[in-house]
């Protein structure tokens, strides 16, 4: 269902899902519930990471001797 909502299905599969939704009340309800949930999750503000987190992570990784790609 999430692929359908995101438009990630190809035209053939999308048509199959639309046809099914036209005939299945339970899946329509499930789709609407998922749509509402995604909308609710998108409305939650993201918290900023704690001050100095990036530096602490990089320091800990360097102490492990693990190569780390930094973006």
Secondary structure as UniProt FT lines:
FT   HELIX           2..5
FT   TURN            6..7
FT   HELIX           11..23
FT   HELIX           25..42
FT   TURN            51..52
FT   HELIX           53..64
//
